[in-house]
Amino acid sequence: MKMSSDLPLTIRKTVRSLFNRPIVWIPGIFAGCIASLVIWLEFTGGLFLAGKIAMLAVIAFPFFLSILNYHLETDEKNLKMLLTIAQRGYFPIILPFILLSGFVAVLVILLSIPLSIMGYGNDTYALTGLMLGICIPALLLSIYIDNIAVCERTKIFETLRRCLELVTGKFFTAIWFFIISGIVTFIVTFFGAFLWGAMLTDKFISFTEMNLTMQQEVLSGYTLADWQNLIGPEGTIVTALVFGFVTFLLVPFLFTFKYECYQDATNEIWIVAGEFD
């Protein structure tokens, strides 16, 4: 058996879905609105409330993942049916993540004990390396959890087993997902930063007389209060809107692309050696 990936086809399917299926933008609308609200609250002194809203949004987000995955799988457009699926798919998505997060936390604690014994308990680099060494594989091996839970209706442990099977079966599909996602995130974020700077040009006139090194030194020392004073109330609104717009663009692409990578990972091409009648 040979497993092959078709990255160009996967990207084309993603773009086609983004243009032809408005429902896939629902998670982006939700995430973009929350992102704008959180940024606005942080700049206006509502840090506590911003944190609570962000946490509640993360908890609610699996509802929208259920809708997106089911719609991409079946092309279902009925609102009542999609809301039913959102409720039905919530716990099958979130429980494997909770179980995996608990396993990662236990593993970090267990592996940090030998580091402490060897005298590296307070070594930032050693602890960072430990965290990356555990979290990156866990993230890689769990990227299809929501797709499997919704599309294959699996139980908790079967979801994790199936996810591991798909990632290891088509490893480069998972790697390409992260590479392409990183490239698109950089491009969209750069566009957002350019848009933000263009809309707030008048706020940064005083920096035009500085060279790049001086600008970096000054801005790197800015606190949240300094940024509030620099951009003002209008700039705060612009910042929140631009941040929300970037989030609105990224979320549908990332999760639609991930669904198409999942579909690619489930496709098997069998090549049998020998003669055919």
N, C-alpha and C positions, 0 to 999 in steps of 0.2 A: 504494500500500500504506500502511495506517495501523496503527501499533503502539499498543495501548492496555493499560493496567494495571488490575487489579482488586485494590486493596490490601485491602479488607474480606474478600474471598474468600480471599486469600492468608493473612491472619491466622487466619481460621476454619479453614482446612486445617491450619495449624500447630498450633493448639490441639487440633484433632481428633486429629492424630497423637500429640501429647504424652499425651493421655488414653487413646488406643486402641492405641498401639504401644509396649509396654514396652521393646523393643530400642533405641529412640532414646535411652533414658536411659543406655545403656552408656557412651558417651563422658563423660557427666556424672559417673557413678560413678567412672570412672578419674580424671578431672580433679579431682573433689572430694577423693578420697583423697590424691592427690599434693599438692594445695594444702594440705590439713591437715597432712600430714607435713612439707612444706617450712616452713610457718609454725612448727610446733612445734620443728623443728630450729634455725631461726633464733633463736628465743627461748631455746633451751637451750644455745646456744653451738656448734651444729654448722653454722656458716655455709658452710664448704667443702663438706660433704656435701650440704647443702641445695641449693647451686648445681649440683652434679653431678646430683642426682636430678631437679631441674627441667629441666636440659638434656636428660637422657635421656628424660624424659617428653615434651618437645617433639618429639624425634626419633621417638618411638613413636606419637605422636598420629595421624599419617596412617593407621595401621592402623585406628583406630576411625572415622575419617572414611570410609574405604572401606566399612566395615560399615554405617554409618548411611545413606550415599547409596544403596548397593545395596538395602538393606532398604526404604527409602522408595520406590525405583523399582519393585521387584518384589514387595515384601511377603514376601520370603524369610525363613524362620524357622529353617531347618536350621542347626545350629551348625557342622557340618563345612563346609558350603557357605560360610557367612559367614566362617569362618577362611581358607578358600581365597581368597575374594575380597579379604580383608584383605591377604594376601600379594601377590596379583596387582595390586592397586591402589596399593600403597605407592609404588613408584618413578614411575608415571605422575602421581602427585600431587606428590611431593617434587621431582622434577627440574625441572619448570617454575618452581617457587618458587626453586630454587637459581639457575637461569638468570636469572630476573628480578632476584633479589637482586644477582647479579654485575653485571648491566647497570646497576642503580641505583647500585651502589658506584662503577663506572667513571664514570658520569655525574656523580656528586657530586665526584669527584676532578678531572675535566676542567673543571667549572664553578667549582670553588674556586680554580683557578689564576688566572683573570681577577680574582677578588675580591682575591687576594693581591697581584697587580700593582697594583691600584687602592688598596691600603692597607687593605683590609677583612679581611685574613686572620685577625686576632685579634678582629674585631668579633662578639660573641656574637649580636647581633640579626640581622646579615647572614647568618651561618652557619646560624642557626635557620631563617630565612626560606628559605634555599637548601634545607635538608633537608626542610622542610614542602612546598615547591614541587615537590619531586621525589617524595617518599614518598607524599603524599596521592593524586596521580593514579595512581601505581603501585598503591597499595592498592585504589583504586576500580576500576581496570581489570583487577584480578586476583581479584576476589571469588568468581568462579565456577570457579576452576581445579579444585578438588577435585570439584565436581559434574560438570563436563565430562569430566574424566579418567576417572571411574568410570562415568558413565551413557552417554557417547558413545564410550568406548574410543579416544580420540584419541592421537596422538603428541605429543611435546613442543611443537614449534612450532605444530602445528595446534591444540593446546589453548590456547595463548596467543592465536592468531589468532581462534579461536572465542569466547574470553572477551571480547576486544576488540569483536567483532561484536555480542555479546549486550548488553554494557554500553552501547555507543553506540546500539544499536537501541532499547533501552528504558531510557534513561538515568535517568528518574525512578523506575523500579523499584529501581535500585541506590541512588539517593539515599534513597528511602523506607526501604530496608533499614537504612541507617546511622542514620537519624532514629529509627525505631521501636526499633532495637537500643539506641540511646543512652538513650531514654526508659525502656525496660524495665530496662536495666542500672542506671540511677539509682534506679528504684523498688525493685528487689530489693536493691541495695546499701544504700539507706536503711533498708529493713526489717531487713537484717542488722546494721546499726549500732545500730538501736533495740533489737534482740534482744540484741546484745552488751552494750549499756549497761544494759539491764534485768537481765541475769544477773550483772553486776558492779557493781551499784549501791553495795554496801557498800564497794567499793574507792575510790569517788570522793566519799565523804561530806565529806572535808576541802575539796573544791572548791565545795561548795554555799554556803559563806559568801562566795565571791568573785563579782564581777560577770563578765559575759561577756568583757569586755576583758581582765581579769586572768587568766581561765581560758585564753584564747587565748595570752597572753604566756607563761604558765608552761608550757603543754603544747607550744607550738611549739619550746621549747628542750629538750624531753625527748630523750634519746638512747635507744638500744635497752636499755641497762643500766638506765636510769631506769624504763622501762616494765616491765622484768622485776621490779624491786623493787616497783613500784606494784601490779601485778596478781597477783604471786606465782605459784607453780606451778599452782594451780587455775585462775587467770585465763589462764595460758598455754594450758592444755588447752581452756578455753572459747573463747579467741580462735581457736585452730586449728580447732576444730569448726565454729564459726560461719562462718569464712572458707571452709572446705570445703563447708559447706551452701550458701552463696551461689553458689559455683562450680558445685556440683552442679545448682542450679536454672538458672543462666544458660547453661551450655554446650549442653544439649539444645535449649533454646529458640532460641538464636542460630543454631545450625547447621541445625536443622529449618526455621526461618524462612528461612534463606538458600537452602535447597534449594527451598522453595516459591517464593521470588523467582526462582530460576533457572527453574523450571517456567513461571512467568508470563512470563519473558523469552523463552522459546522459543515461546510461543503468538503466532501472527500472525493478525490480523483483516484480511482483504483487502476493501477497498471499491473497487469498480471503477466509475468514472464512465461513464454512458451508459445505454442501454436494455437491458433483459433480456427474453428471449423467454419 
